[in-house]
């Protein structure tokens, strides 16, 4: 159940809608309004994904020496098994 608060000239209106009601509401809007809401939702979702991605990297910092050691280990393994990539 979604609850929306609309502020209009100093007043607030509480509105409770379920998903189905929200979809029905979007269907009666004109295309310009739907596109506006769609773009706003994309921004919100994108920002949330970026925040979650940033949180996943906290404490997982690698040094350049660790990266170099891993690259060298992969190169050595590929060389030994003749799986070198050229190009």
Secondary structure, 3 states (H helix, E strand, C coil): CEEEEEEECCEEEEEEECHHHHHHHHHHCCHHHHHHHHHHHHHHHHHHHHHHHHHHHCCCCCCHHHHHHHHHHHHHHHHHCCCCCCC
